[in-house]
Amino acid sequence: MRRARGFFRAMTRVAMLGLTVLVAVLVYNTLRFPSRQIDVEPVAMSELPEQQILDRFAESLTIKTISYPTPARIDSEAFDRFKQFLEASFPLVHENLSRMTGTDFGDERNQSLLFKWQGLEESAAKPILLMGHYDVVPIETASIDNWTNGPFSGKVDEQYVWGRGAIDNKAAAVGMMEAIERLIAAGFQPSRTIYVSLGHDEEIGGTRGNRPIAEWMKSQRIQLEYVLDEGGGIFNDFAGLDGPAAFIGIGEKGFVTLELTAKVEEAGHSSMPPPLPQTAIGILGEALDRLHHSPHRADIDRGMGMTLEYLGSEMSWMQRVAIANRWLFDPLLIRQLDNTPLGNAALRTTIAPTIVEGGVKDNVLPTQATMTLNLRILPGDSIESAIKHIEDVLKDLSIDIVATAMQRPPSKRLSSTDCDAFEQLHRSIRQIYPSVVVAPFVVVAGTDASHYEELDLAKETYRFVPWRLGKEDLKRIHGIDERLARDDYLDLVRFYEQLIRNSCEPV
């Protein structure tokens, strides 16, 4: 008995010692967990003719530059009016920058624009490309009456500028032009060349707009220092942070659309159905259930890990402990992230059923049913590997799987956070938005930047527009009551001014 008590006391001491060592390691790693934020002095806010700037932005929102997949539905006159609006609103830009249009890229129907602001001849610095798009998504007819102000009203009230495109993406497109107009008026000359691309078909893939521009750049052997497009923003309600966070996209997910078709040999009367899942619709239901229970693997080290490195040191103590000691807490972090749609999307290739079709009458069992799946592919996976996962999960079901033409590969690599380009972007954000925490992330949607990335035109590709958005604002993108706060748009203009100065200050 004494030997047993002695043994248990010894084991208790060992356990306590092990626990003490573990706690010491956790605390040590947490205390050494460095902040990744750049310390900067906020710049003095430039004086802006606020009402004029807001009125120009509002006017851009009244022009119905709506993208449709079917070219015949597109109002080309609206796109012409937008280009005329740019010429009238920003005369210095058009006097001092060269402008290339569709004919320069081999297709007069290409309504996208490329501006070139020539840098100082003696500069050896590579050019940069700033991107925005001025096309917008259609308005659902049934939703028009639910808008507080008309979707193309361009109304400016005491707080907001209202209209389709206020966020996505005329704020960036017009805001860049506003910033450059102001810099020219102030006598600024960039040390390096700046290109500005304003796409006309980003909402339908950019294949007629920025893709030909990227191919033209490739043919001219233009190599860029960095590309900056939409994708990230400033979010006010991020769990674990006391203040807002600015997320800079360092890569983006790809996508592929699959059509799954289930067929059975015979139809039948609905009063005598065969056991499920032996109907066409039942087979698709079984397929969907299997895919739900067999998701792609979660991987925290393909983007999200880097995000946590930047955010963790700015969070509460317990969160810092977990992120500073990922060797122990990764399973817990993954479970927590998996509980939200955005977290789940950031961790893995996702599968979303978007269309289901089948049947002709309520009492007839169909011989065929089809389901459309949209896959968003995390960098590190591929279109081929994503499809193979689907095929493996459904291999014993009578389903034909066909990939449509709607596909784009994910970023081949994640852009660096340890380079001058990222530092300039990081610094510019902190100078205009001093209270913001900056972090890289992988964009879960697609952007026109992918065309330049695929052709290896830039050392680095980033995705960020300084919208300040809350959870409710995210629903307004492509939704009802799209709007942007007046002050946020004015700060957006200041941001682009500061970024150009930081990236292109004469030596």
Secondary structure by P-SEA (a helix, b strand, c coil): caaaaaaaaaaaaaaaaaaaaaaaaaaaaaaaccccbbbbccccccccaaaaaaaaaaaaaaccccccccccccaaaaaaaaaaaaaaacaaaaacbbbbcccccccccccbbbbbbcccccccbbbbbbbcccbbbbcccccccccccccccccccccccccccccccaaaaaaaaaaaaaaaaacccccbbbbbbbbccccccccccaaaaaaaaaaacccccccccccbbbbcccccccbbbbbbbcbbbbbbbbbbbbbccbbbbccccccccccaaaaaaaaaaaaaaccccccccccaaaaaaaccccccaaaaaaaacccccaaaaaaaaaccaaaaaaccccccccbbbbbccccccccbbbbbbbbbbcccccaaaaaaaaaaaaccccbbbbbcccccccccbbbbcccaaaaaaaaaaaaaccccccbbbbbcccccaaaaaaaccccbbbbbccccccaaaaaacccccccccaaaaaaaaaaaaaaaaaacccc
